[in-house]
Amino acid sequence: MTGRGWRIAEAVLLLAGLALLDWYVWSRAWLVLYQAWEGHMFGNAIRETRVAPAHSALPPRLQRGALVGRLEVPRLGLAVMVKEGSDEEILAEAVGHLPSSPVPGVPGNVALAGHRDTFFRPLKDLRPHDRILFTTLLGKFEYEVGSEKIVRPTDVSVLRASAEPTLTLVTCYPFYYVGSAPKRFIARARLVAREPLVERASLR
């Protein structure tokens, strides 16, 4: 290749690199803005629920894409909105609630999935006894992490129904793997406290 050819190749690679960088910055900024907007709307919904008559505001089954609530792991600085569904479109903008699992407030194993390279990246530092908060229109649910394990994608036993109120977080593993990760990181937590958004006794 001649000197002129190398210069052209360098210019093309530079432009391609700048385009990728621009796309990365924009996609990250969009995620931040989207999460902020969803959080704002969820806050409004909570304020309305606090003054509304006490009732089951969150049905056991939701429409795909419906806002389920907000997930937080205070020690890790993780705070993310949760939507109904677990397909790629949902997971690109939020953590997804697996439709086959119950919602908090309903007995059973609540299952949430998220991408390891976005919202669930902080889970790499999760430890037993960490507290997880899951706020929905039914109330604020506090869970304590009891176990973590690595499984193959075909191992669906981690989503098995539970008689006790539990929360299961699922993401790909290893966290820094390039390409389609071969395994899954699973964290299981048990419900330790529940705070209703509406004080039943104060209602007339």
C-alpha positions in Angstrom: 0.0 0.0 0.0 1.3 3.5 -0.9 1.8 6.3 1.5 -1.4 7.9 0.2 -3.3 4.6 0.7 -2.1 4.4 4.3 -3.3 8.0 5.0 -6.7 7.2 3.5 -7.0 4.0 5.7 -6.0 5.9 8.8 -8.6 8.6 8.1 -11.3 6.0 7.6 -10.3 4.2 10.8 -10.3 7.5 12.7 -13.8 8.4 11.4 -15.1 4.9 12.3 -13.6 5.2 15.8 -15.1 8.7 16.3 -18.5 7.4 15.1 -18.4 4.4 17.5 -17.4 6.8 20.4 -20.2 9.1 19.5 -22.7 6.2 19.5 -21.4 4.9 22.8 -21.6 8.3 24.5 -25.1 9.0 23.1 -26.4 5.5 24.1 -25.1 5.9 27.6 -26.6 9.4 27.9 -29.9 8.2 26.5 -30.0 5.4 29.2 -29.4 8.0 31.9 -32.1 10.3 30.7 -34.5 7.4 30.2 -34.0 6.1 33.7 -34.4 9.6 35.1 -37.6 10.1 33.3 -39.0 6.7 34.3 -37.9 7.4 37.9 -39.7 10.7 37.8 -42.9 9.1 36.5 -42.7 6.4 39.2 -42.3 9.0 41.9 -45.4 10.7 40.8 -47.3 7.3 40.8 -46.1 6.7 44.3 -47.3 10.1 45.5 -50.7 9.4 44.0 -50.8 5.9 45.6 -50.1 7.4 49.0 -53.3 9.4 49.0 -55.4 6.9 47.1 -57.8 4.4 48.8 -55.9 1.2 49.8 -56.2 -1.4 47.1 -54.0 -3.9 45.2 -52.4 -1.3 42.8 -50.1 -3.8 41.1 -51.8 -6.9 39.6 -50.0 -10.3 39.7 -49.6 -10.2 35.9 -48.6 -7.1 34.0 -48.5 -6.1 30.4 -45.1 -6.3 28.6 -43.2 -3.0 29.1 -45.2 -1.9 32.1 -43.2 -0.2 34.8 -42.9 -2.6 37.8 -40.9 -0.5 40.2 -37.4 0.5 41.3 -34.6 -1.8 42.4 -31.8 -0.6 44.7 -28.7 -2.1 46.2 -27.6 0.8 48.5 -24.1 -0.5 49.3 -23.3 -0.8 45.6 -24.9 2.5 44.6 -27.2 0.6 42.2 -30.6 2.1 41.5 -32.5 1.1 38.3 -36.1 1.0 37.1 -37.7 -2.4 36.4 -40.1 -3.1 33.6 -42.2 -6.1 32.7 -40.5 -8.5 30.2 -37.1 -10.0 29.6 -36.5 -9.6 25.9 -33.6 -7.6 24.4 -35.7 -4.5 23.9 -36.7 -4.3 27.5 -33.2 -5.2 28.8 -31.7 -2.4 26.7 -33.4 0.2 28.7 -34.2 -1.3 32.1 -33.9 -4.4 34.3 -36.6 -6.9 33.3 -39.1 -8.7 35.5 -39.6 -12.3 34.2 -43.3 -12.6 33.4 -43.3 -16.2 34.6 -42.5 -15.1 38.2 -44.7 -13.3 40.7 -44.4 -9.6 41.6 -43.4 -8.5 45.1 -46.3 -8.7 47.5 -47.4 -12.0 46.0 -45.9 -15.2 47.6 -43.1 -16.9 45.5 -39.8 -16.3 43.8 -39.6 -12.9 42.1 -37.1 -13.1 39.2 -35.3 -10.1 37.6 -32.8 -10.1 34.8 -30.3 -7.4 33.6 -27.3 -7.0 31.4 -23.9 -7.5 33.0 -22.4 -4.6 30.9 -25.0 -2.0 32.0 -27.4 -2.0 34.9 -26.2 -5.2 36.6 -22.5 -4.6 36.3 -22.3 -3.6 40.1 -23.5 -7.1 41.0 -19.9 -8.3 40.6 -19.3 -6.8 44.0 -22.4 -8.2 45.7 -21.9 -10.0 49.0 -24.0 -12.1 51.3 -26.2 -10.1 53.7 -26.3 -7.1 51.3 -29.7 -5.4 51.4 -31.8 -5.1 48.3 -34.7 -2.7 48.1 -37.5 -3.2 45.6 -40.2 -0.5 45.6 -43.4 -1.0 43.7 -46.9 0.5 44.0 -47.7 -2.2 46.6 -44.9 -1.0 48.9 -41.2 -1.1 49.6 -39.8 -4.7 50.0 -36.4 -5.2 51.6 -34.4 -8.4 50.9 -31.2 -9.8 52.3 -28.8 -11.6 50.0 -28.4 -15.2 51.1 -26.4 -16.9 48.3 -24.7 -16.4 45.0 -23.8 -19.0 42.4 -22.7 -19.5 38.8 -24.8 -21.8 36.5 -25.2 -22.7 32.9 -27.9 -20.9 30.9 -29.8 -24.2 30.7 -30.1 -24.4 34.5 -33.6 -23.0 35.1 -33.9 -24.5 38.6 -32.9 -21.1 39.9 -36.2 -19.7 38.7 -38.2 -22.5 40.5 -41.2 -21.4 42.6 -40.6 -20.8 46.2 -42.9 -21.1 49.2 -41.1 -18.2 50.9 -41.0 -14.7 49.5 -37.7 -14.5 47.7 -35.9 -12.4 45.0 -33.6 -13.8 42.3 -31.3 -11.6 40.3 -29.9 -13.1 37.0 -27.2 -11.7 34.7 -24.6 -13.1 32.3 -21.2 -14.2 33.6 -18.2 -13.6 33.6 -18.9 -9.9 34.0 -16.0 -8.7 31.7 -16.4 -11.5 29.1 -16.2 -10.3 25.5 -19.0 -11.6 23.4 -21.9 -13.9 24.5 -21.1 -15.0 28.0 -21.2 -18.7 28.6 -22.6 -18.7 32.1 -25.1 -17.0 34.4 -24.6 -15.2 37.7 -27.4 -15.9 40.2 -28.1 -14.0 43.5 -30.9 -15.2 45.7 -32.3 -13.0 48.5 -35.0 -13.5 51.1 -37.6 -11.0 52.2 -36.9 -9.5 55.6 -39.2 -6.4 55.7 -42.1 -4.8 53.9 -43.3 -1.2 54.2 -46.7 -0.4 52.6 -47.0 2.8 50.7 -50.5 3.3 52.0 -51.3 3.3 55.7 -54.5 1.3 55.8 -55.4 2.4 59.4 -55.3 6.1 58.5 -57.8 5.7 55.6 -61.5 6.5 56.0 
